[in-house]
């Protein structure tokens, strides 16, 4: 999909997908439905991950490409580690709090991509 469609739209949709599902999870009280919804969320994440990686590496020279990918992977891993600790603390206050707070933050950060990616070409126009 990332090779044929506008990568910005795919990435934006995947990021919104995660924020929407985060806001839904606390209101579901059926384990089977939670597993089904998690499967749907993972489809959106799987579809958007190549577009996000492609956008991150766009325009990089060969020497810079691995640095960009390493920086992205490291920051993503660090964010997951910090989020796990903070979410655990928030869960002790209220079980829906980490999901709701993260959904709001994710939605706001997703909306900032409209500004950050305003000059980025969404379609792949040249072959390398």
C-alpha positions as CSV (number, residue, x, y, z in Angstrom):
1,X,0.0,0.0,0.0
2,X,2.8,2.4,0.9
3,X,4.2,2.1,-2.7
4,X,0.9,2.9,-4.4
5,X,-1.1,5.2,-2.2
6,X,-0.4,8.5,-0.3
7,X,1.7,7.4,2.6
8,X,0.6,10.4,4.7
9,X,-3.0,9.4,4.6
10,X,-2.1,5.8,5.4
11,X,0.1,6.8,8.3
12,X,-2.4,9.4,9.6
13,X,-5.2,6.8,9.4
14,X,-3.1,4.2,11.3
15,X,-2.3,6.8,14.1
16,X,-6.0,7.8,14.4
17,X,-6.9,4.1,14.4
18,X,-4.8,3.6,17.5
19,X,-6.2,6.6,19.3
20,X,-9.8,5.6,18.6
21,X,-9.3,2.0,19.8
22,X,-7.6,3.3,23.0
23,X,-10.7,5.4,23.8
24,X,-13.0,2.4,23.2
25,X,-11.2,-0.3,25.3
26,X,-12.2,0.9,28.8
27,X,-15.9,0.7,27.8
28,X,-15.8,-2.9,26.6
29,X,-16.6,-5.5,29.3
30,X,-16.5,-8.7,27.1
31,X,-13.2,-10.5,26.8
32,X,-14.0,-11.9,23.4
33,X,-15.0,-8.5,22.1
34,X,-11.8,-7.0,23.5
35,X,-9.7,-9.6,21.6
36,X,-11.7,-9.0,18.4
37,X,-11.2,-5.2,18.7
38,X,-7.5,-5.7,19.4
39,X,-7.3,-7.7,16.2
40,X,-8.9,-4.8,14.3
41,X,-6.5,-2.4,15.9
42,X,-3.5,-4.5,14.9
43,X,-4.6,-4.5,11.3
44,X,-4.6,-0.7,11.2
45,X,-1.2,-0.7,12.8
46,X,0.2,-3.3,10.4
47,X,-1.1,-1.4,7.4
48,X,0.4,2.0,8.5
49,X,3.8,0.8,9.8
50,X,5.4,0.6,6.3
51,X,4.2,4.1,5.4
52,X,5.5,5.6,8.7
53,X,8.9,3.9,8.1
54,X,9.0,5.1,4.5
55,X,8.1,8.7,5.5
56,X,10.8,8.6,8.2
57,X,13.5,7.5,5.7
58,X,12.4,9.7,2.7
59,X,15.2,11.8,1.4
60,X,17.9,10.2,3.5
61,X,21.2,9.4,2.0
62,X,22.5,5.9,2.6
63,X,24.7,6.9,5.5
64,X,21.8,8.7,7.2
65,X,19.2,6.0,6.6
66,X,20.3,3.6,9.3
67,X,20.7,6.5,11.8
68,X,17.1,7.6,11.2
69,X,15.7,4.1,11.5
70,X,17.8,3.5,14.7
71,X,16.6,6.8,16.2
72,X,13.0,6.0,15.4
73,X,13.3,2.4,16.9
74,X,15.1,3.7,20.0
75,X,12.6,6.5,20.7
76,X,9.7,4.1,20.0
77,X,11.1,1.6,22.5
78,X,11.8,4.2,25.1
79,X,8.3,5.6,24.7
80,X,6.8,2.2,25.3
81,X,8.9,1.6,28.4
82,X,7.9,5.0,29.9
83,X,4.3,4.5,28.9
84,X,4.2,1.1,30.6
85,X,5.4,2.6,33.9
86,X,3.1,5.6,33.8
87,X,0.1,3.5,32.7
88,X,0.7,1.1,35.6
89,X,0.6,4.0,38.0
90,X,-2.5,5.6,36.4
91,X,-4.2,2.2,36.4
92,X,-4.0,2.2,40.2
93,X,-6.0,5.4,40.3
94,X,-8.6,4.3,37.8
95,X,-8.6,1.4,35.3
96,X,-9.9,3.6,32.4
97,X,-7.5,6.5,33.1
98,X,-4.4,5.3,31.2
99,X,-6.5,4.4,28.1
100,X,-8.4,7.7,28.1
101,X,-5.4,9.9,28.8
102,X,-3.3,8.1,26.1
103,X,-6.2,8.3,23.6
104,X,-6.3,12.1,24.1
105,X,-2.5,12.5,23.9
106,X,-2.4,10.2,20.8
107,X,-5.1,12.2,19.1
108,X,-3.4,15.5,19.7
109,X,0.0,14.2,18.5
110,X,-1.7,12.7,15.5
111,X,-3.2,16.0,14.6
112,X,0.2,17.6,14.8
113,X,1.4,15.4,12.0
114,X,-0.8,17.5,9.7
115,X,1.6,20.4,10.4
116,X,4.8,18.4,10.5
117,X,4.1,16.6,7.3
118,X,2.7,19.6,5.4
119,X,5.6,19.8,2.9
120,X,6.2,16.1,2.7
121,X,5.4,14.3,-0.5
122,X,2.9,11.5,0.2
123,X,3.4,9.6,-3.0
124,X,6.6,7.9,-4.1
125,X,7.6,9.7,-7.3
126,X,11.0,8.3,-8.1
127,X,12.7,4.9,-8.0
128,X,16.1,4.3,-6.5
